[in-house]
Amino acid sequence: MFLMKDIVRDGDPVLRQQAEKVSFPLSDEDRKLAHDLMEYLEVSQDPELCEKYGLRAGVGLAAPQVGVSKMMASVMVPAEDENEEPVFKDVIINPVIVSNSVQRGALTEGEGCLSVDKDIPGYVPRAARITLEYTDVDGKDHHLRLKNYPAIVCQHEIDHLHGTLFYDHIDKENPFSKTDDEVFIY
C-alpha cells in the first residue's frame, strides 16, 4: 500500500515528464500499480484508516505521483451521501479528453494535490464538461461524459500525465480573477 512517504513531491522531475503510454494486456507490474493507486484513494477516504496510516485524503492519484512515468491514474469521486457508491471510480489508463465544453469551471476553494505540500491559492479554470476516453485495467475501452467536480478531478489527474501541475493554470497576476462565462462549482 502506498503511504505518504511514497508520494513524489513537487520539484521531482518525474512530475514534469510526459508519461509513457501503457500497453495491453497489462503486465503484472502495471496491474499491481493500478491496484495500489486505487487502494490509496479507498484507504484515504476512510477517516479511521486515513488517520491510522497518516494519509492525506485524495480523490485522484496519478502514476507519476508515485514515481512511475506511465499514463495511469486512479480516480474516486465520493458521493455526497457517504452511504452511496462513488460518483466516479476507476483506474483510467491512457486517458484522452476528446472534447470539452467552452464553459469553464473551477473549485471555489481552489485545488490541492498530494504532491504539493503547500497551499497555493487561486482559481484553476478548467472545462466544466469533458468527454473522456480511456481503457480500464481489464482492457475495456470507455467513452463517457463527465461534468463539474468529476470532470475537474479527471482533468487534474490527466494533467499529471503530461507534466502539468494545477498551479500552472492559476493566473499569476490575479489568482482569483474570473470571467463571466466561468461557473464555479463546489
Secondary structure, DSSP 8 states (H G I E B T S, - for coil): ---GGGS--TT-GGGGS--B---SS--HHHHHHHHHHHHHHHHHTSHHHHHHHT----SEEEGGGGT--BSEEEEEE--SSTTS--SEEEEEEEEEEEEE-SSEEEETT---BTTB-S---S---EESEEEEEEE-TTS-EEEEEEEHHHHHHHHHHHHHHTT--GGGGS-SS-TT---TTEEEE-
